Amino acid sequence: MKVLVVDDDHEIVELLSIYLKSEGYDPIVAYSGKEALTKLSTTPDIACMILDVMMPHMSGIEVVREVRKDNDLPILIVSAKTGDMDKIQGLITGADDYVAKPFNPLEVMARVRSLLRRSQQQVKHDRPDVLEVGPLIINRDSHEVKTVDGKEIQLTALEFGILSLLASHPNRVFSADEIFERVWQQESIVSTKTVMVHVSHLRDKIQQVTGGEEVIQTVWGVGYKIGA
């Protein structure tokens, strides 16, 4: 399985490549944002990207914006910018997860495994594969979301996971920690802001297509739900 590693620091690229190989992955490397986009367009079957933010000429945030125009590839940002607003900006732009430098390579590998597992496996429930929630039709088999009048909503794998989880349990309130553990499939560690950003992004996408309808409700101090 191919993982694209993008960083202008050659030592970090080499370190991550060594760990990826030890995990059985095939690292594809790029040392700039433009090179990363070229590799994505010319290398088939790249399954995930590990991306630095602070690179010359084209930042990692710009790369995420370009990728998200037509690709839901799982993206893990690894950056020395550790402030909450930097993390939130990366997630709002479309990244799936964020790890601060200096990092433990084993943690990065765990995050990569989690993102790949989430993108490749749909959560199975004893419920129909097609769910209807308000103005939305959610097909868990094809990972497609459309409105009842046929307009498609493009979601990342994590956004789809959140929507599917909430829609599968109408009126049940899920805390941010529960959502993180079920959708990201890893133990929750200070995950509230990460979930908040993804839910906000998901809401925006739904409202843009439905004319502002609020499908996901916030239960203040508790979590999120979708009404029956």
Disulfide bonds with the S-S distance in Angstrom:
none
